[in-house]
Amino acid sequence: MKYLDEYRDPVLARKLLAELRAAATRPWAIMETCGGQTHTLVRQGIDELLPSGMRMIHGPGCPVCVTPLATIDKAVALAARPDVIFTSYGDMLRVPGTAGDLLGVKARGGDVRVVYTPLDAVAIARDNPDREVVFFAVGFETTAPANAMAVLHAAVTGVVNFSVLVSHVLVPPAITAILDAPDNQVQAFLAAGHVCAVMGWTEYEPIAQRYGVPIVVTGFEPLDLLEGIVLAVRQLETGRATVENQYARAVRRGGNTAAQDAVRQVFRVTERTWRGIGPIPASGLALTPAFAAYDAEERFPGGETHAVEHPDCIAGQILRGTAAPTDCSAYGTRCTPLSPLGAPMVSAEGTCAAFHHAGRRRSAVEVPR
């Protein structure tokens, strides 16, 4: 498996760590913006091998985790309707809402189906013309092109019983919100390679210039991340703040223009609420008026929910990077992947799940009463 061996070579990893230790003369705080990167950093122990004082801050890099609680509640309500076939990627099924999750709806007889592409959901709608089929369109810019193509395909082929519940979020506005926060501690960012493969990195250039923060487009393997950290530290040490591309094998400055065209045709930029963070202007996507007929929010109006987060869950602080999972009193006890209190513990890219699967434990576990 060359693609694994090539980017997980322990000899090269030790060389990069030596370069990092030689380059760093002071503590630095760097945030990765992708949950896949978080899992690699934690699973491989990279965050524990950094020079003394240097730390990785795990950002809101999981779109499942930042999907608003009210949207999860809306999804659960739609899935429970007898006239609806609710389709979703598997990582959304166990994300807790105010009163349960999609898996619970399925267990109670709701028609909830896991699909592998949004086009699968369009096919289900075509094959079930007497039912309404809703696809849960969640993700960063990475999944937006496929979801746009599903809407376009439904429109071209005349599938009228298909709609999408949209909860797309955009990375650059979230970075800006983090930098504007009064408690911000981030001094450099590792940008998500898969997002930039679609969008390129031109949107990051004004952020780096305005805030004076290095941004390094980085892949997901251990050597990718180590090299990305080295590049970020070299910029920090020399007072530079530009966008660099470590992930040159997959990312170009302009991104994938065909994918961008499809997204612009179907979606428009809008304000989006991020779970645990709150509303961020121009940080999400919604369907354009031309495709409003495929908007599940329009097709199934009403159903207002009163979303209430679990009082013991500090997911908001974790998503903002101001706390670690091991700072949570419920972590590993009342909150586990099998019984999660918040989305970061159940999502495949959640920070809490990354820590738990890697065996990270709290230094002082609360004794249950």
N, C-alpha and C positions, 0 to 999 in steps of 0.2 A: 504494500500500500504506500506507494511513493509519496502521494499527496499528504500523508500523515508524517512519514519519516522525514521528509524534506523540511517541514516546518516545525518539527519537534526534536531536532537534533540536539542532544544534551551538550555536546562540545560547543556548538554555536551558541547555545543558551548561556553557558558559562562565560563565553567570550563577551556576549552582550552585557551580562551582569557586571563583568569587570570594566567594560567601557562606561557603564552607568555609574559605577562607584568612582571611577576616575573623573567623570564629568561633573558630578554633583558636589558642590562645596557648601550647600546649605539645605535645609528641609524645603521640600516643595509638595504641593497638594495638586494632584491631577485627577480629573474626572473622566471616566469612560462613559459613553452615552449609549451603550448597547448592552442589553441583558446577556446576549451570547458572549460578549467580551467579559462581562462580570463572571460568568460561569467558568470560563477558561482561567481567568486570573485567580479565582478562589480554588477551583479544583486542582490546578497545578501548583498552588502555593506561591505564585509569583508575587502577590501582594505582601507576603511575609519575607521575601528575599530582597526587598528593596533596601537601599542604604538607610541607616538610622535616621529617623525623623521624616523620611519621605513616605507619603501615603497615597493610596488610591481612594478616591471618593466615588462611591457607586451611585450613579445618577439615575434619573427616571427613564432607563433604557428599555423598558418592557411595555409595549403598547397595551398588552392585556392588563397589566397592573394599573395603568393610568386611565383605563376606561372608567368613566364616572359611574358611581354607584347607582345613580338614577337610570343610567342607560342599561346597566345589568338588570335592574328591576323591570325596565321596559321589555327587555328581551325575555325575561322569565314570564311576564304577563302575556306576551305574544305567543310564546311557545305553549302556553297552557290553553290557548284557544282551540276548540275542536275543528275549526275550519283551516287551521294553519299547519303546514309542515315547516318546522324551524330548522334551518341548516347552519352549521358553524364548523370552524376548525375545532379540533378536539381540546385545545388548550383553554377554550372558554367555558367548557361544560361545568367545571368545578369552582369557578370564580364565585365567591359568595356575594349575594345581594342582601338586601335588607331582610328578606324572608325566604331564603333558600337560593338554590342555583339551578342551572339548566339540567344537570344530571338528576336532581330531585324531581323535576317536571317529567323527565323521561321515565323515571321509576314509577311515577303515578299514572303512567299511560299516555303522556303527551308524545306527539310525533316529533321527536328531536333526533336529527340525523347528523352524523359527522361526515363532512365532505373533504376532499383533498384539494379541490380547486373551486372557485365560484362558478365556473362553467358546469360543474357537476350539479349545482343547485338549479341552474337554468334548465338542464336536462330533466331534473326531477319535476320542475314546473311544467315542462312540455308534456311529460308522461302522466301528469295528474292535473288535467285542466279544470277539474271540479274543486281543487284545493288552492289556497293561497300559499305560496312558497316564499319564505323570508330568509335571506342570507345575512348573517352578522358580519358586516364589513368593518373589521377592526385592523389597525396596523399603522405603522409609520409610512413614509413615502414608498417603502419597499413593496408593499402589497397593493398600493393604490392602482398601478397599471392593470393588474389582473382583474381587480374589481371593476375598473372602468370598462375593460373589454367585455366583462359579463353583462353589464348594462347595455353596452352597444350591441352585443350579440342578441340579447333579448329583444331589443327594439327592432333590429333588422329582420329577425325571424318571426316577429309578431307574437312573442310569448308575453301575454298581458297579465298573467297571474304570478309574476315574479317581482319582488321588491327587495331592497337592501336597507338594513338598519345600520346607518353609517356612524362610525366613531373613529374616523381617521385623525391622526395627530401629526404635526410637523415638528421636526427637530430644531431647526435654527431659532424659532421664537422661544422654545423652552430653554435653550442655552442663554438667550438674552434675559429671560425672566430670572434664571439662576444668578446671573451676573449682577442684575439689578437688585437682588434681595439684600436687605441690610445685614444678614448673617452669612453672606457668601464667603466661602473660604477657598474656592477653586481658583487656581492660577494658570491652568492649562487644560485643554480638552483633547481626548482621543475621540475623533468623529467615527461614526459607524460606517464601515466600508460598504455594506449592502445598500444603505440609504444613498450614499454618494455614487454607487454604481448606477443608480437610477437618475439622481438629480445633479451629479457633479458636485463641485465644491465652491462655485462662485458665490452662493448665498452666505458662505462662511467668511469670505474675505472682508466684507465691511465690519463684521463682528470682531474679527481679530484686530483690525485697525482701530476701531472705535474704543474697544475695551483694553487694548494692549495685551491680549492673551494669545499664546500660541495655540493653534488647532492642527492636529495631525490626523489625517485620514488613515485609519488603521484597520487591518484585517482581524481575524478571529483565532488564529493559531498562536501557540505560545511565543514563537519567534516573531510573529507579526507584532504582538503586543509589547514584547521587550524592545524591539526596534522602535516602535512608536513612542514608548516612554523615553528612550534614549534621545530621539529627535526632539521631543518636547523639552527635555531637561537642557539640551544644548541651546535651544532658543532661550529658555529662561535664564540660563547662566550668562548669556551674551546680550541680554536685553532686547532680543528680537521678538516680534509678534506677527507671524505670517501663517499661512496655511501651507502645510507640506503634505505630500501624498506618499505614505509608506506602502499603500496597497496598489502599487502601479500595475500589478498583473490583472487587476479587475476594474480599476476606476480611472476614468479620464475627466479632465476638468469640466467639460461640457456635459458629462453624463450620457444617458441614453435618450436622445431627442425624440425618437419614435414613442417611447413610453411616456415621456413628458407631454407630448401632443395628445395622447389618449386621455391622460389625466386632466389636462386643461379643457378638453372637449366635454367631459362628463361632470367634473367637479369644479367648485369655486372655493376660494379661501374664506374661512369664517372664524369667528371666535370659538374656542372650544374649552370646555372645562376639563381639567386634568384631575383625576382622583388623587386626593391628598395634597394637591397644589392649589387648585382653584382655577378660575377663568384666566386664560392667556389670550390676548388679542391676536387675531390672524394666525392662530396656531393649529387650525384644523381644516378639514375639507367637508363640504356638503354638496349635494347634487345641485347642478345648475337648474334654472327654471325649465329648460328644454327637456330635462329628464325627471321632473318632479313627480311624474306618474309612477316612477319606480322607487319612490321614497316611502319606506315603511312608516315613517313618522306621519306623513301626509295621508297614507292609505288607512292607517289605524290611529286616528286622532284620539286625544283624551288619555285616560289612564294615568293621570298624574300620580306620582308616588312621593312619599315622604322618606327620602333616603336617610338612613341613620347608620353611621359607622359603628362598629363594635367598640365599646369604650376602652377595651384593653389593647387595642391595636394601634401601633404608632407608625403605620404604613406611610402616612404623609411625611413624617420626618425622614424615614428611610428613603422615600422616593426623592426628596429634596436634597439628600446627601448630608443632612445635619445629624443623623443618628445611624448606628449600625444595627443589624438584626439582633446582635448579642446585647444591645442596650435595652431590649424589650423584655419586660418581666414575663410575658406569655410565651416567648420564643422557646421552642423545644419542649414545652410542657403543655400549656393549654392550646398552643398553636403549633401544629405539625402539618406536613404535606397531606396526611390522611384526615386531619380535622383542622383546616385552616381558618383563622379568624379574618385574614386579609388576603388580597390578591397576590402580594409578593411571595407568599409561602406556597401557593398552589400553581402559579404560572411556571411554565417550563423555563422562562427566562428571568423569573423573579429573584431578587437579591436574597431574600430570606430562604428560598428554596436552594439557592446556590450554597449558602452557608450551611444549611442543614445537611444537604447531600455530601458536602465535603467534611462533615463531622465536626464543624466548628461548634463549640459549646460556650455557654455563658460562664464567666469566671466565678460567679456566685449565683447558683441556681436557687430561685425562691422555693422555699419548702411549702408545699400545699397545706392548707389548713383544713 
